[in-house]
Amino acid sequence: MFEIINTLTENDIKEEFVAIGSCVDDEGNAYHSILIIRYKGENFQFHYTGNPSIGILFENTVYSSCFHKITDTINPRLIPAFIAMCKQVMKTATPRYGYFYSGEYYDNRGTHFSDKEVGETMTCAGFCINILKGFLENDYIYYQDWTSESHPTEGYLDFYCSKYSIDKDKIVESHRRISPIELLCSGFFSNLPIRKVQIDGKLDEVQDYLKNY
């Protein structure tokens, strides 16, 4: 069995776990990052939708398009504490969607910490990283391996800064995209922080698996 499985239709090797998940489209492209929790016979998904009217969801239903890889960075005995943190973040977090990450995180009280101008701005993958870093009290990934070239959309920074009246010079260092497929591949590693070169070494294998599933 490949270590990445469909969350809804396949059974994993462990009965309780936290996993890195992603929704996958019909062409096999990972497009939305999710944290999957299996506890006491139930599956839960925790994610930032990116929709300002919906925000963050903690649900005991799982998308049929979701695939996951168990992360060994969180011991199963800590799952109750992890669930408690997720629910606390739901009460307090007010994320804004944007392609930025520079070491931000949530603590177990749901407080967000950032010493950068971008503050609580993130993607779905960035939200998962904010959660993982806060719970693990360590950088989950070495985010500096990703540069602004990881999000090559022309004019994005100018558009974002104009929309929110932000000085571009103050946020350019935080501009990067860690994609859902990259975050999914991070689940294969447990020594922190996880480096981009490690993830890159898994990308082709995982993408081929998803496209041929």
C-alpha positions, 0 to 999 in steps of 0.5 A: 500500500502506498503511504498516501491514501484516500481518506474516505475510502481506504483504511490506514495502517494506524487507528489514530493519527494526525495527517497532512491532507489535500483535496485532489481534482479529477486530473490528480492535482492537489489543490487544497491543504487540510489537516486530517485527524483520526481519533476514537474511530472518527475522521475529522478535517481541519482547514482554512477555506480561504473564503472570508464568509466561511473561514476555518472549519473543523468537521467530522466529515471528510471530502471524498477527494481528500488524500492524506499522509500520516505525519510522525511528528505528532504522537497519537497520545497527543491527539486530544491536545491537538484537537483542543488546540484546533478548536481554540484556534477556530474561536479566535483566528481571523486569517486573511488569504494571501501568498505569504509565510515567514514563520508565523504560528498559532499557540494552544490558546489560539493566539497568532504570533507574527513579527512581520507586516503580513500578520495573519495572512496565509493560504490553506497550506500556510494555515496548516503550517501555522498550526503545526509549528505552534503545536510542535513548538518548532518550525515544521518546514524551513520556509526560507527555502521557498522564495517569491519565485515559488509564486510567479504570478505577475503583479500579485504583490502590487495588487495585494499591496494596493488592495490593502494599502500596504508598503510592498517593501515591508512584505516582499520578504514574506511572499512565497507559496508552499503548495498543497502538493508540497505540504502533502509530501512533507508528511514523509519526513519527521526531522524538523525543520523539513527542507524543500530539497527533501520534499522535491525528492518526493514530488514526482512519485506522489504526483504520478500516484495521484494522477494514476489513482 
